[in-house]
């Protein structure tokens, strides 16, 4: 995930996603080395990261709403785009394809500690005809929010928007997205025709635990 500390920008991801780190390093044209270290939270797990210092870049990120403790305070000051949302899902989201009661199911969720940020994401979904729900739960005595999109119609619609003409993304999440996108519904023909009508209703349900 990314972090901003004073004038230093840091990006750290799972070692299996090191290709994203390499693209980021090339994009900022830095000679700093990529580092790899063991993630002590999990056995046989490693992280790779890259950082650089730049006052202008840090000020630009701050102007967008990115701050030192963004996990609980983030409020974006720039409109959300599909490319931005794809990055958010790569960093703080989950794409799930699973069986429930012997039926195939799916969901795409984003978790954040910022209520304002959760409302911004939900609002973006609503404006773009993506049916979603927002849940709240407490972790370490702090509220966390999950913005969730579920069922194949909604998820297929969202996946198409996220990955259309995309070139940078986590490959392991893209693989899960493709499983969902390629799943054939029994009513697939109905999905293709009235998709926007199906997705026009958005229910936002904030539940405090």
Protein Blocks (a to p, Z undefined) as FASTA:
>chain_A
ZZdehjaccddddfklmmmmmmmmmmnopabdcdddddfkbghiacdddddddfklmmmm
mmnopafklmlmgccfbdcdfklmmmmmmmmgccddddeehiacdddddddfbfklmmmm
mmmmmmnopacddddddeehiacdddddehjklmmmmmmmmmgopabdcfklmmmmmmmm
mpccfklmmmmmmmmmmmmpccdddddZZ
